[in-house]
Amino acid sequence: MQIYANKKPSVSSTTWKGIFHEKDIRVYEADKYYDFYKVTAGSDRPKYFFGETAWMDCQRYVVDKIGMVGYTVFEQ
């Protein structure tokens, strides 16, 4: 069960579930918290998004990396 956090949680306090993969981009959603996402892009350091606009910021980051196909990140 996911919970809402008042401040950005520790990255190590949750496990991650993959929700999108295209080319070398992978998007993960936190199992424990709502609105907490991790994006890995090839050999770059992971980028984390948290808060009520996290899904939109995450999607924008993916689109910037791989193009318009990134708009399908949250289509499930």
MARNU-82220 format. One record per residue: residue number from 1; residue in three letters; y, x, z of N, C-alpha, C in turn. Coordinates in Angstrom, 3 decimals, padded with zeros to 6 digits. Last residue first. Layout:
BEGIN
  seq  type       nyy       nxx       nzz      cayy      caxx      cazz       cyy       cxx       czz
  NUM   ALA         Y         X         Z         Y         X         Z         Y         X         Z
...
REM end
This chain:
BEGIN
  seq  type       nyy       nxx       nzz      cayy      caxx      cazz       cyy       cxx       czz
   76   GLN   003.418  -001.349  -019.035   002.035  -001.349  -018.562   001.391  -002.678  -018.808
   75   GLU   005.977   000.720  -019.649   005.310  -000.431  -020.239   003.838  -000.388  -019.831
   74   PHE   007.294   002.985  -018.814   007.026   001.932  -017.829   006.463   000.648  -018.432
   73   VAL   007.381   004.625  -021.157   006.902   005.144  -019.871   006.478   004.015  -018.933
   72   THR   008.436   004.093  -023.610   007.214   003.363  -023.236   006.661   003.811  -021.884
   71   TYR   010.479   005.770  -024.199   010.835   004.443  -023.681   009.621   003.634  -023.258
   70   GLY   009.445   008.015  -025.408   009.598   008.020  -023.960   009.993   006.686  -023.365
   69   VAL   009.754   007.780  -028.073   008.459   007.357  -027.531   008.503   007.314  -025.999
   68   MET   012.234   009.001  -028.633   012.170   007.559  -028.384   010.831   007.073  -027.830
   67   GLY   011.877   012.295  -027.102   012.374   011.317  -028.059   012.075   009.883  -027.659
   66   ILE   011.224   014.201  -025.197   010.291   013.953  -026.305   010.754   012.905  -027.306
   65   LYS   013.469   014.655  -023.439   012.480   015.702  -023.702   011.667   015.451  -024.974
   64   ASP   014.902   012.300  -023.312   015.610   013.523  -023.684   014.639   014.633  -024.076
   63   VAL   012.860   010.637  -022.364   013.401   010.415  -023.709   014.146   011.659  -024.193
   62   VAL   012.613   011.679  -019.758   011.491   011.765  -020.691   011.976   011.586  -022.131
   61   TYR   015.133   010.991  -018.702   014.714   012.397  -018.744   013.587   012.589  -019.758
   60   ARG   014.995   008.202  -018.854   016.020   008.921  -019.613   015.647   010.396  -019.763
   59   GLN   012.933   007.698  -017.002   012.770   007.326  -018.408   013.763   008.093  -019.281
   58   CYS   014.184   008.581  -014.648   012.938   009.184  -015.105   012.745   008.925  -016.597
   57   ASP   016.277   006.776  -014.472   016.566   008.203  -014.584   015.355   008.963  -015.119
   56   MET   014.801   004.409  -014.174   015.696   004.560  -015.321   016.028   006.045  -015.551
   55   TRP   013.448   004.849  -011.777   012.677   004.568  -012.988   013.524   004.792  -014.235
   54   ALA   015.597   005.267  -009.943   014.654   006.340  -010.274   013.900   006.078  -011.567
   53   THR   017.417   003.596  -008.864   017.562   003.891  -010.290   016.570   004.951  -010.764
   52   GLU   016.659   003.480  -006.180   016.601   002.251  -006.965   016.811   002.483  -008.456
   51   GLY   014.723   006.541  -005.581   015.772   005.550  -005.343   015.697   004.393  -006.314
   50   PHE   014.020   009.619  -007.181   013.839   008.720  -006.045   015.010   007.755  -005.963
   49   PHE   012.283   012.035  -009.011   013.285   010.975  -009.057   012.985   009.991  -007.935
   48   TYR   011.727   015.480  -009.727   011.452   014.296  -008.912   012.616   013.321  -008.986
   47   LYS   010.089   017.709  -011.865   011.368   017.066  -011.527   011.033   015.755  -010.830
   46   PRO   008.339   020.833  -011.786   008.343   019.364  -011.728   009.727   018.842  -011.331
   45   ARG   009.395   023.477  -013.979   009.143   022.977  -012.628   009.142   021.456  -012.643
   44   ASP   007.772   023.890  -017.190   008.953   023.693  -016.337   008.536   023.243  -014.944
   43   SER   005.666   023.975  -018.921   005.666   024.979  -017.850   006.901   024.880  -016.955
   42   GLY   005.568   020.550  -019.546   005.066   021.866  -019.925   005.047   022.811  -018.743
   41   ALA   006.962   018.752  -017.295   007.220   018.995  -018.717   006.788   020.413  -019.057
   40   THR   006.394   016.180  -015.028   006.135   017.571  -015.379   006.286   017.703  -016.884
   39   VAL   007.931   014.098  -012.744   007.737   014.372  -014.160   007.488   015.863  -014.331
   38   LYS   007.459   011.630  -010.302   007.424   013.058  -010.603   007.167   013.210  -012.092
   37   TYR   009.094   009.116  -008.312   008.387   009.560  -009.502   008.479   011.074  -009.653
   36   PHE   009.522   006.359  -006.426   009.429   007.808  -006.285   008.525   008.312  -007.406
   35   ASP   009.509   003.526  -005.925   010.657   004.206  -006.542   010.684   005.711  -006.320
   34   TYR   007.508   003.304  -002.966   008.124   002.684  -004.133   009.238   003.589  -004.650
   33   TYR   004.921   005.517  -001.816   006.305   005.032  -001.776   006.697   004.336  -003.081
   32   LYS   002.247   006.336  -002.176   002.664   005.850  -000.865   004.040   005.173  -000.851
   31   ASP   001.834   007.313  -004.702   000.919   006.284  -004.201   001.451   005.609  -002.944
   30   ALA   004.374   007.886  -007.072   003.873   008.130  -005.718   002.982   006.981  -005.279
   29   GLU   003.540   008.469  -010.447   004.158   007.574  -009.472   003.548   007.868  -008.107
   28   TYR   004.218   010.767  -013.104   003.406   010.324  -011.978   004.225   009.411  -011.082
   27   VAL   004.040   011.819  -016.401   004.831   011.094  -015.407   003.871   010.554  -014.358
   26   ARG   004.129   014.607  -018.509   003.303   013.747  -017.653   004.209   013.123  -016.595
   25   ILE   004.402   016.094  -021.660   005.091   015.365  -020.578   004.086   014.511  -019.819
   24   ASP   003.467   017.208  -023.963   003.299   017.992  -022.725   004.023   017.363  -021.533
   23   LYS   002.420   014.239  -025.381   002.683   015.654  -025.686   002.476   016.450  -024.403
   22   GLU   002.297   012.042  -022.745   002.594   012.158  -024.172   003.048   013.589  -024.422
   21   HIS   001.420   009.865  -020.264   001.171   011.199  -020.793   001.428   011.178  -022.291
   20   PHE   001.818   008.036  -017.252   002.225   008.265  -018.638   001.900   009.692  -019.027
   19   ILE   000.904   007.896  -014.673   001.192   006.615  -015.338   001.566   006.793  -016.807
   18   GLY  -001.054   009.309  -012.103  -000.506   009.455  -013.443  -000.291   008.105  -014.105
   17   LYS  -000.170   009.360  -008.771  -001.009   008.675  -009.743  -000.333   008.782  -011.110
   16   TRP  -000.164   011.523  -005.953   000.468   011.074  -007.187  -000.549   010.470  -008.139
   15   THR   000.397   011.257  -002.423  -000.398   011.692  -003.564   000.187   011.021  -004.795
   14   THR   002.789   012.483   000.006   002.145   011.457  -000.802   001.204   012.095  -001.817
   13   SER   004.097   014.525   001.223   003.685   013.414   002.085   002.970   012.307   001.312
   12   SER   005.112   016.496  -000.376   003.739   016.678   000.091   003.238   015.513   000.948
   11   VAL   007.730   015.679  -000.702   006.830   015.658  -001.857   005.376   015.743  -001.412
   10   SER   009.199   013.562   001.662   008.668   014.883   001.367   007.666   014.761   000.218
    9   PRO   011.450   010.996   000.431   010.316   011.490   001.205   009.951   012.924   000.819
    8   LYS   014.810   010.249   000.691   013.809   010.859  -000.169   012.675   011.439   000.677
    7   LYS   015.159   007.375   002.859   015.625   008.639   002.295   014.479   009.271   001.516
    6   ASN   013.835   005.005   003.296   015.297   005.021   003.393   015.911   006.290   002.823
    5   ALA   011.185   003.667   001.344   011.700   004.744   002.191   013.224   004.709   002.166
    4   TYR   008.796   001.116   001.250   010.139   001.537   000.874   010.606   002.598   001.850
    3   ILE   005.312   001.669   000.472   006.381   001.272   001.371   007.719   001.730   000.794
    2   GLN   002.170   000.583  -000.893   003.410   001.332  -000.969   004.432   000.776   000.013
    1   MET  -001.185   000.838   000.000   000.000   000.000   000.000   001.245   000.880   000.000
REM end
